[in-house]
Amino acid sequence: MDKIAIYPLTTTDDIDDVISLCKEYEQANGHLPLNDQSWIELHGSRDTSTANILIGYVVRNTQSNEIVAYLHLSAHTAGSTIEVVANSALMGSEEIVERLIKRCLSDLEADQYPLYLWVASPDAYLSKVAESLGMSKHRELYQMRKLLSAEAISQAAMRDVENKEGTLSTMGIGCSASKVDRDEIEGAKSSSTRSANSARSDSSNKTIEDASGRILLFRAFQPGRDEASWLTLNNRCFAEHPDQANWTIDDLAARENEPWFDPDGFILCEYDGNLAGSCWTKIHSATGPDRQPAGEIYVICTNPEYQGSGIGKLLLQAGLNYFEKHSLPVAMLYVESTNESALALYRHHGFSLHSITTQYVINTRPSHLIG
């Protein structure tokens, strides 16, 4: 076995090598190995003001001088979360990855637990490592996809939603999230054909009459103007969400600075001058085995004051229209595996299971690592 060194991420050279490692993973698997927040933290670690903040560990082959694995560490109020990426040659090497995770577990203070670990489908060997360290399954996220076409989208816009549950809530490891009340989606099923067809037109500054006779304005997000009102909406809708709650202007601004951000794909719905809901989309480039681009329903939410009017369904349709405008062949989203009502809704709209991401948890440092 080649000699390796495991140490905290510190230098800009380390950061550059880790970014390259993540990009190689993305090309092979179709998605980054880190969620959006971790990706932003990794890039932000170049800032000298954060130089003393530990955000991860690297595994470097001391013979080839190549970084072969990386563990990202994110701290939050409910503990810490880690994500692990290894190069193609190391993937499946449980021994080295176990040493990497043990290093992190040993260094964490007691108040940094519980510790959560995300494991995506291509990295199933990490599940064995997690279980060997005494971690247990905590959550599962389903990535769901559907093929898109003009005909399919038109048909989806006219379907009735027969769902009898209450609040729907989905989220994604890339921060894909939704908060759409079932009643507001069902409210659209009695809308006129004119309303449904209007929803299929471009979302920029379009008015649509909902099932309750409200005249809704759909328009694109305007950077520099809409941040405060959208943050208020988001934090109200996701007050109890483990990943989407308590966003700040810095969280939003960081994503506005990402190369994928497009305000035209960040669709707002207003009623009587108030923000009634939004559908934020994200386009993924053509990577992975199938080399197909995909459109993600990134964050979708509806103001509780306007539930029951079908706004959620119209917002979902507006997002799909945006993907159609960009000739994307696939739409995707993330949903909690336990959210039966949301699963039923998305299956009804043609989404099916594509992959599973599992979150493991350990509440305290393993006893054999103490001392």
N, C-alpha and C positions, 0 to 999 in steps of 0.2 A: 504494500500500500504506500502511495506517495505520502510524504510528510506534509502535514497541514498545520496552520496556525489559526486559532480562533481568538478574535480580539474585537473591541468596540469600534464601530465606524467612527472615524475621526477626520481623515484628510479628504481634500477635494479629489485626489486621485482615487481613493476608495469609493467616493460617491459616484464618480464617473464610471468606474468599473461596475458598480452595482446597477446603475441605470442601464448600462449596456447589457448586463445579465438579464434584467427585467424585459428589455426590448427583444432579446433573443427568445425568451419564454413566450412573449406575446406573439411573435411571428409563428412559433410552433403550435401554440394552443388557442390563438384567437382572442385572448384577453390578457391584460396585465396580471401579474401575480399579486399585486397590491391593490387595495381599494383606493378610491380617489383621495381620501383624507391622508392615507399613508404615503401615497405618491406625492402629494403636495408637501408633506412633512419631509420627505426625502430630498426633494429639490430645495426646500427651504433651509435644510441643514447647511447649505453653503454660507448662510448668513452668519457672520462672526458673532452676532449677539446671542446666537443659540449654540455656540460651539461647545458649551459645557453641559448641554442637555443630551443624555444618552437616548438615541433613537434606534439603535440596532447593533448587530454583531455581524462580522464577515468571517467567512472561512476562505483562507487563501492557501493555495498550493505553493509551498515554499520552493519547490523545484522549478515549476513553470512560471511562478509569480502570478498565476491566474486566480481571480476570485471565483470560487466554484459554488458558493452558497451564501445566502444572506438571510438574516432574521430581522424583521422590522418590529419594533416595540412601540406601541402607542399607549400613553397613559390617559386615563379618564376617571371620572368621579366614582365609577363602580368597579375599579380595578385596573387591569391592563389587558391589552390584546396583542397577540403576535401573529405574524404571517411569515411563512418561510418559502424561499425560492431556491432551487438548485439547478445547475446547468444540466444539459441532457445526459452527460456522462455520469453525473452523480445521482440523478433521479433514481430512486429505488435503493440507494445506499443508506439503509436505515442506521447503521452504526455511526456514521459521521453526522448525520442530521440529529440523531439522539444526543450526541455530544454537544452539538450546537444549542439545542433546546435546554439541556441540563445546565449549560453555562449561564443561560439567561435565568433559569429557575433559581440557581444558586445565588445570583447577584441581586435578585429582587428583595426589597425589604418587605416585612410582613404586611404593611399597609398598602402594598402594591398588588396584593392578591384580592379577589380571585383573578386568575389568569385565564384568558380565553385564547383559543387557537382556531383559526379558520383553515379548513382543508377543502380544496376544490377537487372536482372529479379526476382531473389528470394526475393528481398527487395523492392517490389513494394509499401509497406506502406510508404517508404521514399519519394516517389513521392508526396503523400498527404501532408507530412510535408513540403517539399520544396515549394509546391504551396501555402500553408498556410502562409509561411514566405515571399511571394512575389517573389519567384524565378521563372524563366521561362525556358522552354526547349531551349537548345542551340545546342546540337549535339546528334546524335544517332549512336551507333556502332552496327553493326550486327556481331554476331559470327556465322560463317558458318561452316558446317561440311560435310564430305562425308565418306561413308564406304569404306574401303580399302580391296583390294584383289589383288592377282597377275594378275588375268584376267582384273579387272577393271583398274589397273594402266597401263597395256599394251594397253588397248583400249584408255585410255586417252592420251597416248603418240602419238597415231596416228590420233587423231581428228584434223580437221581443225578448226581454230579459225576465226569466221566470226564476227569481231567486228570493227566498223568503227570510234570509238572515238579516242581521243588523249591519253594523259598521264593517266595512271592508278595509283591511290594512295590509299593504305589502311593502317590502323593503328589499334592497339589494346590496350585495357586498360592495358595488360601486356606488352605493347610496341611492339606488333605485327605490322609490317609495311611493305609496299612495294612501290617501285617506278619502274614500268616496263612500257616501252612504247609499245603501241599497235602494232606499226610497227615491233618492234623487235620480238614480239611473233608471228605475222603473217609470219614473214620472215622464220620461221622454217617449215611452212606447205609444202614447196616445197622440203624439205630436203629428202634425200634418206632414204629408210627403214633401211639401215645400220646405219645411223646417229641416227635415233630414237631408234634402238635397243642398240646402244652404250650408249645412255643416260640412259638406264635402268640398266646398269652395275654399280658396286660400284664406288662411286664418287672419291675415293682416287687415285690421279695421273692417270687420264684417259684423253686421247685426243679424241676430237670429231670434225668432220668437220661440220661447220654450212652451212646455205643456201647460203652464199656468198663465200664459199670455204675457209674460215678462219679455221685454225687448232687451236682449243681451248683446253686449259689445265684445267681440273677440279681436284681440290685437296682440302685436308682438311686444315683448318686454323691452323697456327702454332703459339702458344702463345710465346711471346718474340720476334717474327719476324714480324708479319703481322699487329700489332696494328695500326701503323702510317698510312700505306697505306689504311687500311680499314676505319679508321676514316675520312680520306680525302674523300674517296668515299661516305661514309654515309652522311657527312655534306654537300657535294655538291648536292647529290640527294634529301636531305630532308631540304634544306635551309629554306623553308617556312613552314615546318611541325610544328604543335603546340607541339608535344611531342618528336619528334625524332631529331630535329635540334640541332646543336651546342653541340654535344656530346664531352666529353673530355676523356682523357686517364683514368681518375678516374672512369667515368661512365662505360667504357668498362671493366676495371679491376675488378670492383665490381661484374659484371655479370660473369666474368671468374672465380670468387671465389665462385659462387653459386653452390650448389651440383648438380643441373641439367645440368650444362655446360658440353658439350662434344665437343671437337674440331673436331671430325669426323663428327659431325652434323652441323658444320659451314663450308659450302662449298664455296670455292672461284673459280672463273673462270678467267683465265688469257689468254691474247692474246699478243703475241710478248713481253712477259715480263711485261706487264701492267695489272693492275687489271681491268677486264671488268665487273665484277658483283659478287654478292654473294647471297647465300640463307642460312640464319641462322635458325636453327630449335631448337625446345624445346620439350622435352618429359614430359608430365604430368602423374603423377602416377595414379593408379586406385583408384579414390575417387569419391564421389558423389553417387547419387541414383543408377546409372547403374554399378558402380564399374568397369569401363573400362578405361584403359590407352588411351591417345590420343597424337598424334604428331601435334605440332603447327608450321606453317610457321611463324616464329617469326619476322624476318626482311628480306625482299628480295629487292634487288635494282640492277640496271644496269647502268653502266657508260654511260652518254649521248653520249659520243664519239662513242659508239658501238651499239647504237640503230638501229634497222632495220635488225639485223642479226639472230634473233630468240634466243638470249641468255636468255631472260627472261623465255621463255617456257622451255628451257633446264634446267635452274636453278630450276624452279618449279618441273620439273620431277625428278631432282636429289634429291630434298627434299623428294618427295614422295617415291623414291627408298630407302632412308635412313629409312623411317618409315617401309617400307616393310621388310627391313633387320632386323628390331627389332620386327617384327611380330605384329605391332600395328594395331588394327582394325579400327581406326578412325583418319582422318586428320581434322585439324581445322585451321581457320584464322579469323582475324577481319577486317571489311571493313566499311567505312563510309556509312551510309544509303543513302546519296545523290549522291554517286559515281556510277551512272548508268552503265558506261562502265565497271568498275571493277566487279560490281554485275553480269552483263551479262557474262563476261569472266568466273567467278568462277562457275556460274550456268552451263555454257557450259561444264565445267570440272567435273560436278557431285556434286558440293557443294550446300547445301540448308540451309535455315535459321534455326538456332538452338535456339538462344536467342538474346535479345536486351539489351544493356546497354545505359542508357540515361544520358546525362550531363545537369545539370541545372546551371543557372547563376543568380547572383544578382550583380548589378553594384556598389551600395553604401549601407552603413549600413541602415537598415530599420529605419524610423523616430521614431517609438515607442521604439527603443532600444537606442536612443541617449539621453545622459544626465546621 
